[in-house]
């Protein structure tokens, strides 16, 4: 008699336990997609914030290099102070090196178009007469022709702007978004390095 009562109690407990386990599994299956969505959104937000910080720092370091007028001598060996065009080209290449070195933690990919994930662009423009930066197209033009320049301090007080654009690739594309554009610009006043050399 006692064995029968014990058996009935145990069988009732197993039935109740199975029901609770099934209900828990169903609730977990229903809530899992939402939990995964929140988790991936947190990860993606952190990656996007990291990309913005890197791009902003790259633009800041680039403009710090641009205002000094210094350049890597490997890009212009034996240049004299009179070789302005060659020096300016070496300055541009040096600025790009600094920006790329600061951006080394970004996920660069082979990109053909500016809307492709991984697209990375550095634009250097200045306030000398004839130069204009178009934010929509992200290009620097000189009298309507696309041309970059770090600026010539002999033409008076000159500001130089370094813009960095990066198409940040998403881990999980949402609503046909494969990437998000991250952009930063920094501006500084070019030091009077050429004027000081001439006066010296």
Backbone as ProteinMPNN parsed JSONL, in Angstrom:
{"seq_chain_A": "XXXXXXXXXXXXXXXXXXXXXXXXXXXXXXXXXXXXXXXXXXXXXXXXXXXXXXXXXXXXXXXXXXXXXXXXXXXXXXXXXXXXXXXXXXXXXXXXXXXXXXXXXXXXXXXXXXXXXXXXXXXXXXXXXXXXXXXXXXXXXXXXXXXXXXXXXXXXXXXXXXXXXXXXXXXXXXXXXXXXXXXXXXXXXXXXXXXXXXXX", "coords_chain_A": {"N_chain_A": [[0.818, -1.196, 0.0], [1.875, 1.264, 0.86], [3.939, 1.438, -0.976], [2.524, 1.765, -3.343], [1.349, 4.29, -2.968], [3.621, 5.842, -2.815], [4.653, 5.472, -5.397], [2.626, 6.696, -6.923], [2.879, 9.323, -6.045], [5.473, 9.918, -6.919], [5.176, 9.594, -9.688], [3.382, 11.647, -10.242], [4.973, 13.79, -9.54], [6.991, 13.628, -11.507], [5.472, 14.086, -13.784], [4.635, 16.721, -13.356], [7.123, 17.954, -13.189], [8.138, 17.536, -15.813], [6.325, 19.063, -17.242], [6.922, 21.642, -16.311], [9.569, 21.854, -17.196], [9.233, 21.713, -19.98], [7.71, 24.019, -20.399], [9.54, 25.949, -19.582], [11.529, 25.583, -21.531], [10.148, 26.373, -23.817], [9.608, 29.077, -23.234], [12.229, 30.012, -23.128], [13.024, 29.56, -25.783], [11.383, 31.392, -27.056], [12.305, 33.837, -26.051], [14.99, 33.88, -26.692], [15.787, 34.872, -29.38], [15.366, 37.636, -29.024], [17.142, 38.211, -26.925], [19.582, 37.595, -28.196], [19.547, 39.527, -30.214], [19.709, 41.914, -28.707], [22.217, 41.481, -27.54], [23.93, 41.404, -29.823], [23.463, 43.991, -30.731], [24.615, 45.514, -28.677], [27.306, 44.718, -28.927], [27.808, 45.612, -31.549], [27.375, 48.367, -31.266], [29.491, 49.001, -29.558], [31.672, 48.371, -31.244], [31.228, 50.254, -33.272], [31.519, 52.651, -31.857], [34.2, 52.401, -31.153], [35.335, 52.502, -33.734], [34.672, 55.132, -34.441], [36.156, 56.598, -32.525], [38.763, 55.892, -33.292], [38.876, 56.93, -35.915], [38.452, 59.67, -35.396], [40.717, 60.225, -33.803], [42.688, 59.648, -35.679], [42.288, 61.685, -37.588], [42.904, 63.865, -35.955], [45.633, 63.39, -35.258], [46.651, 63.494, -37.828], [46.213, 66.182, -38.594], [47.805, 67.442, -36.739], [50.302, 66.704, -37.646], [50.201, 67.942, -40.124], [50.197, 70.74, -39.68], [52.775, 71.361, -38.941], [54.522, 71.343, -41.072], [56.477, 69.515, -41.533], [58.034, 66.6, -43.049], [58.464, 63.255, -44.3], [61.725, 62.471, -45.081], [62.307, 60.473, -46.913], [60.402, 60.591, -48.887], [61.061, 62.79, -50.322], [63.916, 63.034, -51.197], [66.811, 64.993, -50.852], [65.512, 67.418, -51.269], [65.261, 70.919, -51.664], [64.541, 74.082, -50.02], [63.307, 75.553, -51.956], [61.903, 73.841, -53.558], [58.918, 73.692, -53.638], [56.564, 72.374, -54.569], [57.312, 69.651, -54.656], [57.94, 69.276, -51.97], [55.441, 69.771, -50.789], [54.005, 67.606, -51.835], [55.388, 65.529, -50.585], [54.745, 66.174, -47.966], [51.982, 65.639, -47.999], [51.982, 62.827, -48.411], [53.277, 62.049, -46.069], [51.453, 62.883, -44.119], [49.324, 61.174, -44.754], [50.549, 58.745, -44.104], [50.803, 59.002, -41.311], [48.117, 59.16, -40.545], [47.14, 56.657, -41.465], [48.717, 54.963, -39.896], [47.711, 55.524, -37.364], [45.199, 54.503, -37.655], [45.317, 51.76, -37.634], [43.924, 49.741, -36.294], [41.459, 49.404, -37.412], [39.038, 47.577, -39.421], [40.017, 47.118, -42.346], [39.012, 46.596, -45.711], [39.055, 45.3, -49.052], [37.824, 47.672, -51.097], [35.819, 49.012, -53.634], [34.011, 51.011, -54.232], [32.763, 53.997, -52.627], [30.644, 53.364, -50.981], [31.022, 50.788, -50.234], [31.63, 48.275, -47.736], [34.343, 48.787, -45.506], [35.593, 50.793, -46.928], [37.972, 53.4, -47.05], [39.088, 56.677, -46.633], [41.23, 59.454, -46.969], [41.318, 62.901, -46.771], [42.902, 65.897, -47.529], [42.84, 69.304, -47.138], [42.965, 72.906, -47.623], [42.889, 76.422, -46.673], [43.806, 78.189, -48.566], [43.6, 80.578, -51.297], [41.281, 79.612, -53.812], [41.022, 76.945, -53.091], [38.706, 74.483, -52.02], [36.649, 72.609, -49.877], [34.447, 69.972, -50.375], [31.948, 68.691, -48.576], [29.877, 66.905, -49.09], [30.692, 65.357, -51.317], [33.119, 64.659, -50.342], [35.646, 65.656, -51.167], [38.552, 67.605, -52.066], [38.918, 70.552, -53.832], [40.628, 72.517, -56.306], [40.099, 75.433, -57.78], [37.895, 74.198, -59.014], [38.898, 71.752, -59.859], [39.719, 68.51, -58.779], [41.968, 68.355, -56.211], [44.41, 67.915, -53.736], [45.978, 69.576, -50.951], [48.351, 70.501, -48.461], [48.585, 73.124, -47.717], [49.976, 76.452, -48.029], [52.016, 78.406, -46.15], [53.149, 80.812, -46.873], [51.294, 82.336, -48.12], [49.89, 83.803, -46.322], [47.894, 83.662, -43.283], [47.042, 80.385, -42.914], [44.769, 77.729, -42.843], [44.618, 74.225, -42.315], [42.877, 71.274, -43.143], [42.087, 68.02, -42.15], [40.36, 65.292, -43.201], [38.798, 62.257, -42.403], [37.324, 59.358, -43.584], [35.387, 56.471, -43.086], [33.908, 53.446, -43.99], [32.285, 51.626, -41.902], [32.212, 48.206, -41.454], [29.435, 46.102, -40.729], [28.845, 43.502, -38.336], [26.546, 41.887, -38.362], [24.492, 42.387, -40.88], [21.799, 44.676, -40.998], [18.555, 45.343, -42.116], [19.354, 45.598, -44.845], [21.637, 47.104, -44.516], [24.98, 47.155, -44.835], [27.126, 48.474, -43.931], [28.207, 51.318, -41.962], [28.697, 54.764, -42.245], [31.484, 56.44, -40.986], [32.807, 59.452, -39.988], [35.238, 62.029, -39.606], [36.592, 65.254, -38.967], [39.339, 67.473, -38.646], [40.808, 70.606, -37.923], [43.514, 72.888, -38.274], [45.873, 75.602, -37.725], [48.334, 76.384, -40.021], [51.768, 76.333, -39.299], [54.187, 78.984, -39.551], [56.403, 78.014, -41.181], [57.824, 78.194, -43.641], [58.015, 80.933, -44.022], [59.519, 81.651, -41.807], [61.952, 80.398, -42.431], [62.733, 81.8, -44.729], [63.031, 84.393, -43.709], [65.089, 83.826, -41.932]], "CA_chain_A": [[0.0, 0.0, 0.0], [2.774, 2.417, 0.911], [4.685, 1.478, -2.234], [1.63, 2.308, -4.372], [1.228, 5.736, -2.724], [4.913, 6.447, -3.189], [4.718, 5.44, -6.857], [1.72, 7.721, -7.44], [3.465, 10.635, -5.754], [6.611, 10.118, -7.82], [4.704, 9.772, -11.06], [2.824, 13.01, -10.306], [6.074, 14.759, -9.514], [7.633, 13.61, -12.815], [4.589, 14.744, -14.758], [4.693, 18.155, -13.09], [8.471, 18.374, -13.556], [8.224, 17.573, -17.28], [5.527, 20.197, -17.692], [7.692, 22.851, -16.024], [10.734, 21.879, -18.082], [8.748, 22.047, -21.32], [7.306, 25.423, -20.397], [10.779, 26.738, -19.527], [12.192, 25.529, -22.832], [9.358, 27.183, -24.743], [9.858, 30.483, -22.919], [13.603, 30.313, -23.54], [13.035, 29.614, -27.249], [10.72, 32.62, -27.476], [13.067, 35.016, -25.633], [16.36, 33.797, -27.2], [16.088, 35.82, -30.464], [15.446, 38.997, -28.484], [18.399, 38.306, -26.185], [20.674, 37.644, -29.164], [19.483, 40.834, -30.867], [20.249, 42.904, -27.769], [23.645, 41.206, -27.407], [24.628, 41.864, -31.02], [23.379, 45.456, -30.781], [25.625, 46.037, -27.747], [28.617, 44.491, -29.545], [27.941, 46.487, -32.72], [27.518, 49.739, -30.775], [30.866, 49.134, -29.056], [32.559, 48.403, -32.41], [31.019, 51.53, -33.96], [32.132, 53.684, -31.017], [35.645, 52.234, -31.326], [35.692, 53.004, -35.066], [34.61, 56.602, -34.425], [37.299, 57.108, -31.767], [39.966, 55.709, -34.099], [38.826, 57.88, -37.028], [38.65, 61.012, -34.839], [42.126, 60.344, -33.419], [43.493, 59.67, -36.91], [42.195, 63.042, -38.137], [43.61, 64.774, -35.045], [47.066, 63.19, -35.437], [46.989, 63.957, -39.167], [46.284, 67.646, -38.649], [48.982, 67.837, -35.96], [51.443, 66.559, -38.552], [50.054, 68.866, -41.252], [50.475, 72.136, -39.334], [54.2, 71.58, -38.684], [55.27, 71.482, -42.315], [57.518, 68.489, -41.636], [57.726, 65.506, -43.963], [59.406, 62.135, -44.297], [62.72, 62.76, -46.134], [62.322, 59.411, -47.926], [59.495, 60.975, -49.974], [61.633, 63.904, -51.087], [65.35, 63.083, -50.883], [67.566, 66.103, -51.448], [64.672, 68.583, -51.584], [65.641, 72.221, -51.106], [63.386, 74.88, -49.609], [62.663, 76.132, -53.14], [61.101, 72.811, -54.23], [57.661, 73.729, -52.878], [55.613, 71.354, -55.021], [57.79, 68.344, -54.212], [57.804, 69.235, -50.506], [54.012, 69.635, -50.466], [53.625, 66.223, -52.124], [55.959, 64.717, -49.506], [53.937, 66.452, -46.77], [50.727, 64.886, -48.142], [52.257, 61.407, -48.188], [53.604, 61.876, -44.654], [50.187, 63.001, -43.383], [48.595, 59.92, -44.977], [51.219, 57.699, -43.309], [50.45, 59.189, -39.899], [46.694, 58.808, -40.381], [47.007, 55.21, -41.613], [49.316, 54.331, -38.729], [46.791, 55.679, -36.233], [43.975, 53.752, -37.942], [45.682, 50.372, -37.911], [43.027, 48.779, -35.648], [40.196, 49.294, -38.149], [38.925, 46.415, -40.306], [40.051, 47.525, -43.749], [38.694, 45.572, -46.692], [39.151, 45.77, -50.43], [36.585, 48.367, -51.435], [35.889, 49.678, -54.929], [33.139, 52.182, -54.186], [32.725, 54.617, -51.299], [29.578, 52.777, -50.174], [31.402, 49.416, -49.888], [32.194, 48.107, -46.391], [35.792, 48.835, -45.458], [36.12, 51.944, -47.672], [38.724, 54.311, -46.184], [39.574, 57.792, -47.442], [41.845, 60.584, -46.275], [41.269, 64.104, -47.589], [43.638, 67.021, -46.948], [42.487, 70.529, -47.853], [43.413, 74.102, -46.907], [42.094, 77.634, -46.892], [44.425, 79.083, -49.552], [42.651, 80.972, -52.35], [41.001, 78.64, -54.864], [40.767, 75.619, -52.532], [37.379, 74.327, -51.407], [36.338, 71.231, -49.488], [33.051, 69.604, -50.56], [31.639, 67.636, -47.608], [28.99, 65.907, -49.689], [31.49, 64.464, -52.155], [34.334, 64.347, -49.583], [36.814, 65.935, -52.01], [39.131, 68.949, -52.039], [39.086, 71.026, -55.207], [41.344, 73.773, -56.545], [39.469, 76.053, -58.958], [36.976, 73.245, -59.626], [39.568, 70.497, -60.183], [40.06, 67.791, -57.552], [43.395, 68.44, -55.884], [44.648, 68.08, -52.307], [47.172, 70.334, -50.599], [48.421, 70.791, -47.03], [48.568, 74.568, -47.495], [51.217, 77.201, -48.155], [51.965, 79.505, -45.186], [53.621, 82.068, -47.453], [50.144, 83.082, -48.637], [49.181, 84.38, -45.178], [47.408, 82.692, -42.301], [46.437, 79.274, -43.64], [44.301, 76.589, -42.054], [44.619, 72.943, -43.027], [41.846, 70.377, -42.631], [42.257, 66.607, -42.473], [39.102, 64.56, -43.059], [38.944, 60.808, -42.516], [36.035, 58.697, -43.771], [35.501, 55.009, -43.03], [32.655, 52.688, -44.045], [32.441, 50.601, -40.872], [31.421, 47.012, -41.792], [28.652, 45.54, -39.636], [28.95, 42.043, -38.165], [25.276, 41.323, -38.822], [23.781, 43.434, -41.63], [20.4, 44.876, -40.635], [17.756, 46.113, -43.071], [20.195, 45.829, -46.02], [22.794, 47.925, -44.183], [26.193, 46.363, -44.684], [28.129, 49.303, -43.27], [27.799, 52.638, -41.489], [29.763, 55.732, -42.518], [32.064, 57.149, -39.839], [33.552, 60.574, -40.573], [35.761, 63.013, -38.654], [37.427, 66.313, -39.542], [40.056, 68.312, -37.702], [41.394, 71.764, -38.591], [44.551, 73.593, -37.524], [46.548, 76.7, -38.419], [49.664, 75.966, -40.468], [52.852, 77.153, -38.746], [54.867, 79.799, -40.56], [57.728, 77.417, -41.317], [58.524, 78.71, -44.814], [58.281, 82.356, -43.791], [60.642, 81.729, -40.86], [63.177, 80.019, -43.138], [63.09, 82.883, -45.627], [63.551, 85.481, -42.877], [66.365, 83.398, -41.371]], "C_chain_A": [[0.862, 1.26, 0.0], [3.566, 2.558, -0.387], [3.836, 2.089, -3.336], [1.489, 3.815, -4.209], [2.517, 6.46, -3.139], [5.049, 6.517, -4.704], [3.844, 6.53, -7.468], [2.275, 9.127, -7.201], [4.618, 10.927, -6.716], [6.164, 10.337, -9.257], [4.079, 11.164, -11.24], [3.918, 14.064, -10.328], [6.78, 14.814, -10.871], [6.784, 14.302, -13.869], [4.663, 16.254, -14.593], [6.061, 18.717, -13.49], [8.64, 18.473, -15.063], [7.468, 18.766, -17.839], [6.28, 21.504, -17.47], [8.892, 22.97, -16.952], [10.328, 22.253, -19.508], [8.357, 23.507, -21.429], [8.537, 26.322, -20.383], [11.501, 26.756, -20.859], [11.46, 26.379, -23.867], [9.605, 28.669, -24.5], [11.262, 30.908, -23.35], [13.697, 30.44, -25.063], [12.393, 30.905, -27.764], [11.574, 33.851, -27.168], [14.474, 35.048, -26.219], [16.644, 34.767, -28.357], [16.213, 37.262, -29.968], [16.75, 39.209, -27.714], [19.591, 38.403, -27.128], [20.71, 38.988, -29.889], [20.081, 41.911, -29.983], [21.759, 42.731, -27.637], [24.423, 41.715, -28.62], [24.558, 43.38, -31.175], [24.413, 46.089, -29.857], [27.023, 45.885, -28.35], [28.832, 45.445, -30.711], [28.098, 47.949, -32.305], [28.929, 49.979, -30.253], [31.858, 49.211, -30.215], [32.446, 49.734, -33.157], [31.66, 52.679, -33.181], [33.651, 53.62, -31.132], [36.089, 52.8, -32.671], [35.678, 54.527, -35.095], [35.8, 57.188, -33.675], [38.587, 57.003, -32.577], [40.01, 56.729, -35.233], [39.064, 59.31, -36.527], [40.101, 61.225, -34.429], [43.028, 60.411, -34.644], [43.473, 61.065, -37.535], [42.97, 64.035, -37.276], [45.126, 64.631, -35.207], [47.513, 63.677, -36.816], [47.129, 65.46, -39.238], [47.454, 68.158, -37.807], [50.248, 67.724, -36.802], [51.396, 67.618, -39.653], [50.464, 70.291, -40.899], [51.97, 72.404, -39.171], [55.008, 71.83, -39.947], [56.365, 70.451, -42.481], [57.067, 67.389, -42.596], [58.795, 64.44, -43.827], [60.419, 62.374, -45.412], [62.817, 61.668, -47.203], [61.436, 59.757, -49.117], [60.051, 62.111, -50.829], [63.122, 64.017, -50.757], [66.037, 64.236, -51.613], [66.732, 67.307, -51.808], [65.238, 69.836, -50.921], [64.37, 72.983, -50.754], [62.63, 75.462, -50.805], [61.779, 75.13, -53.87], [59.745, 72.67, -53.53], [56.707, 72.609, -53.275], [56.019, 69.959, -54.549], [57.639, 68.183, -52.697], [56.347, 69.064, -50.113], [53.513, 68.222, -50.747], [54.164, 65.284, -51.047], [55.19, 64.934, -48.206], [52.621, 65.676, -46.821], [50.934, 63.404, -47.846], [52.573, 61.125, -46.718], [52.348, 61.954, -43.798], [49.389, 61.706, -43.529], [49.221, 58.768, -44.193], [50.829, 57.781, -41.838], [49.013, 58.757, -39.649], [46.506, 57.298, -40.481], [47.596, 54.467, -40.426], [48.423, 54.414, -37.503], [45.548, 54.818, -36.411], [44.207, 52.261, -38.1], [44.742, 49.342, -37.278], [41.683, 48.629, -36.367], [40.235, 48.091, -39.09], [38.846, 46.878, -41.757], [39.724, 46.331, -44.632], [38.916, 46.161, -48.07], [37.815, 46.385, -50.818], [36.786, 49.125, -52.741], [35.147, 51.009, -54.887], [33.078, 52.714, -52.767], [31.59, 54.105, -50.421], [29.898, 51.339, -49.75], [31.935, 49.351, -48.459], [33.717, 48.079, -46.442], [36.413, 49.998, -46.217], [36.78, 52.915, -46.695], [39.305, 55.417, -47.047], [40.117, 58.888, -46.542], [41.828, 61.762, -47.228], [41.98, 65.223, -46.851], [43.338, 68.251, -47.789], [42.935, 71.725, -47.017], [42.575, 75.297, -47.296], [42.761, 78.61, -47.85], [43.423, 79.425, -50.645], [42.522, 79.907, -53.436], [40.676, 77.251, -54.35], [39.412, 75.595, -51.833], [37.151, 72.853, -51.087], [34.839, 70.994, -49.617], [32.739, 68.426, -49.637], [30.766, 66.539, -48.209], [29.744, 64.871, -50.509], [32.773, 64.016, -51.461], [35.57, 64.499, -50.461], [37.266, 67.371, -51.792], [39.379, 69.367, -53.486], [39.882, 72.326, -55.218], [40.839, 74.333, -57.865], [38.639, 75.039, -59.734], [37.585, 71.905, -59.995], [39.98, 69.81, -58.884], [41.569, 67.79, -57.335], [43.532, 68.676, -54.379], [45.93, 68.86, -52.08], [47.167, 70.597, -49.102], [48.505, 72.272, -46.708], [49.939, 75.2, -47.54], [51.165, 78.393, -47.196], [52.482, 80.828, -45.725], [52.468, 82.927, -47.953], [49.325, 83.712, -47.505], [48.748, 83.285, -44.217], [46.601, 81.628, -43.034], [45.988, 78.206, -42.659], [44.329, 75.347, -42.936], [43.604, 72.032, -42.347], [42.151, 68.962, -43.098], [40.941, 65.911, -42.174], [39.365, 63.085, -43.289], [37.554, 60.196, -42.58], [36.248, 57.19, -43.81], [34.107, 54.402, -43.078], [32.794, 51.484, -43.113], [31.58, 49.382, -41.207], [30.705, 46.452, -40.563], [28.862, 44.033, -39.561], [27.719, 41.344, -38.71], [24.523, 42.426, -39.556], [22.3, 43.48, -41.251], [19.724, 45.734, -41.697], [18.581, 46.531, -44.289], [21.323, 46.824, -45.778], [23.977, 47.0, -43.996], [27.265, 47.144, -43.939], [27.503, 50.626, -42.855], [28.967, 53.588, -41.695], [30.177, 56.435, -41.23], [32.993, 58.211, -40.409], [34.017, 61.516, -39.47], [36.641, 64.003, -39.4], [38.104, 67.076, -38.412], [40.766, 69.402, -38.488], [42.428, 72.408, -37.684], [45.18, 74.682, -38.378], [47.971, 76.26, -38.745], [50.707, 76.915, -39.895], [53.597, 77.857, -39.883], [56.284, 79.287, -40.805], [58.491, 77.964, -42.521], [58.908, 80.173, -44.627], [59.471, 82.496, -42.847], [61.958, 81.369, -41.533], [63.668, 81.141, -44.042], [63.687, 84.043, -44.827], [64.896, 85.13, -42.28], [67.475, 83.51, -42.398]], "O_chain_A": [[0.613, 2.198, -0.758], [3.83, 3.672, -0.841], [4.343, 2.839, -4.171], [1.506, 4.548, -5.199], [2.486, 7.539, -3.731], [5.516, 7.524, -5.236], [4.255, 7.208, -8.41], [2.152, 10.007, -8.053], [4.731, 12.028, -7.256], [6.721, 11.179, -9.962], [4.241, 11.781, -12.292], [3.824, 15.078, -11.02], [7.131, 15.895, -11.345], [7.298, 15.011, -14.734], [4.745, 16.986, -15.579], [6.154, 19.807, -14.054], [9.245, 19.433, -15.541], [7.913, 19.404, -18.793], [6.28, 22.377, -18.338], [9.198, 24.058, -17.439], [11.02, 23.032, -20.164], [8.638, 24.158, -22.435], [8.581, 27.335, -21.082], [12.022, 27.789, -21.281], [12.092, 27.029, -24.699], [9.79, 29.433, -25.447], [11.463, 32.008, -23.865], [14.377, 31.332, -25.57], [12.811, 31.445, -28.788], [11.57, 34.809, -27.94], [15.102, 36.106, -26.252], [17.674, 35.441, -28.32], [17.065, 38.014, -30.44], [17.386, 40.257, -27.834], [20.505, 39.195, -26.898], [21.786, 39.526, -30.147], [20.87, 42.733, -30.449], [22.5, 43.714, -27.623], [25.45, 42.377, -28.47], [25.492, 43.991, -31.695], [25.025, 47.096, -30.214], [27.83, 46.812, -28.291], [29.91, 46.022, -30.853], [28.865, 48.689, -32.921], [29.502, 51.045, -30.48], [32.784, 50.022, -30.182], [33.449, 50.277, -33.62], [32.269, 53.572, -33.769], [34.317, 54.653, -31.202], [37.1, 53.498, -32.749], [36.556, 55.149, -35.694], [36.395, 58.166, -34.129], [39.41, 57.917, -32.556], [41.055, 57.327, -35.49], [39.794, 60.074, -37.158], [40.661, 62.292, -34.679], [44.017, 61.143, -34.652], [44.51, 61.572, -37.962], [43.617, 64.942, -37.8], [45.834, 65.635, -35.285], [48.614, 64.207, -36.964], [48.055, 65.969, -39.867], [48.034, 69.196, -38.125], [51.156, 68.547, -36.685], [52.436, 68.132, -40.066], [51.029, 70.988, -41.742], [52.397, 73.556, -39.253], [56.063, 72.461, -39.895], [57.11, 70.494, -43.459], [55.883, 67.264, -42.913], [59.884, 64.688, -43.309], [60.031, 62.473, -46.576], [63.352, 61.911, -48.285], [61.673, 59.282, -50.227], [59.564, 62.361, -51.932], [63.546, 64.978, -50.114], [65.868, 64.425, -52.817], [67.184, 68.152, -52.58], [65.643, 69.808, -49.758], [63.268, 72.589, -51.134], [61.458, 75.821, -50.689], [60.981, 75.525, -54.72], [59.465, 71.646, -52.908], [56.109, 71.967, -52.413], [55.179, 69.179, -54.098], [57.266, 67.119, -52.203], [56.039, 68.295, -49.203], [52.696, 67.691, -49.995], [53.477, 64.347, -50.64], [55.0, 63.997, -47.431], [52.189, 65.118, -45.813], [50.152, 62.797, -47.114], [52.185, 60.086, -46.185], [52.191, 61.18, -42.854], [48.843, 61.197, -42.55], [48.506, 57.91, -43.675], [50.56, 56.765, -41.199], [48.722, 58.074, -38.667], [45.789, 56.713, -39.669], [47.046, 53.456, -39.991], [48.379, 53.485, -36.697], [44.91, 54.442, -35.428], [43.356, 51.566, -38.655], [44.757, 48.18, -37.682], [40.858, 47.808, -35.966], [41.303, 47.641, -39.503], [37.762, 47.014, -42.323], [40.109, 45.199, -44.338], [38.96, 47.38, -48.234], [36.795, 45.697, -50.862], [37.8, 49.797, -52.93], [35.607, 52.007, -55.441], [33.313, 51.974, -51.811], [31.575, 54.386, -49.222], [29.137, 50.734, -48.995], [32.62, 50.272, -48.014], [34.309, 47.434, -47.307], [37.628, 50.185, -46.165], [36.221, 53.22, -45.642], [39.937, 55.148, -48.068], [39.544, 59.207, -45.5], [42.272, 61.643, -48.37], [41.697, 65.476, -45.68], [43.552, 68.251, -49.001], [43.25, 71.575, -45.836], [41.675, 75.206, -48.131], [42.329, 79.758, -47.944], [42.496, 78.655, -50.899], [43.519, 79.37, -53.917], [40.11, 76.444, -55.088], [39.023, 76.546, -51.154], [37.42, 71.972, -51.904], [34.043, 71.731, -49.035], [33.197, 67.307, -49.87], [30.915, 65.367, -47.862], [29.479, 63.673, -50.418], [33.445, 63.098, -51.932], [36.427, 63.617, -50.51], [36.486, 68.235, -51.391], [39.976, 68.623, -54.264], [39.824, 73.122, -54.282], [41.111, 73.783, -58.932], [38.671, 75.016, -60.965], [36.86, 70.999, -60.407], [40.529, 70.453, -57.989], [42.335, 67.294, -58.161], [42.851, 69.532, -53.815], [46.851, 68.82, -52.896], [46.119, 70.881, -48.523], [48.497, 72.644, -45.535], [50.936, 74.592, -47.152], [50.359, 79.302, -47.395], [52.277, 81.868, -45.098], [52.645, 84.123, -48.185], [48.181, 84.111, -47.722], [49.176, 82.136, -44.324], [45.604, 81.929, -43.691], [46.732, 77.824, -41.757], [44.094, 75.415, -44.142], [43.489, 72.023, -41.121], [42.434, 68.725, -44.272], [40.459, 65.933, -41.042], [40.055, 62.699, -44.233], [36.705, 60.479, -41.735], [37.159, 56.692, -44.471], [33.227, 54.787, -42.308], [33.352, 50.454, -43.492], [30.355, 49.49, -41.244], [31.297, 46.341, -39.49], [29.034, 43.367, -40.582], [27.819, 40.345, -39.423], [23.968, 43.318, -38.914], [21.633, 42.447, -41.192], [20.279, 46.748, -42.123], [18.517, 47.683, -44.717], [21.908, 47.336, -46.732], [23.979, 46.157, -43.099], [28.197, 46.562, -43.382], [26.429, 51.005, -43.322], [30.103, 53.257, -41.358], [29.343, 56.953, -40.488], [33.867, 57.906, -41.221], [33.284, 61.773, -38.514], [37.345, 63.64, -40.342], [37.514, 67.295, -37.354], [41.267, 69.158, -39.586], [42.244, 72.469, -36.469], [45.038, 74.686, -39.601], [48.717, 75.822, -37.869], [50.568, 78.135, -39.984], [53.628, 77.382, -41.018], [57.252, 80.032, -40.657], [59.7, 78.179, -42.427], [59.994, 80.595, -45.025], [60.332, 83.352, -43.052], [62.985, 81.98, -41.234], [64.868, 81.407, -44.118], [64.712, 84.607, -45.207], [65.757, 85.997, -42.126], [68.626, 83.19, -42.1]]}, "name": "protein", "num_of_chains": 1, "seq": "XXXXXXXXXXXXXXXXXXXXXXXXXXXXXXXXXXXXXXXXXXXXXXXXXXXXXXXXXXXXXXXXXXXXXXXXXXXXXXXXXXXXXXXXXXXXXXXXXXXXXXXXXXXXXXXXXXXXXXXXXXXXXXXXXXXXXXXXXXXXXXXXXXXXXXXXXXXXXXXXXXXXXXXXXXXXXXXXXXXXXXXXXXXXXXXXXXXXXXXX"}
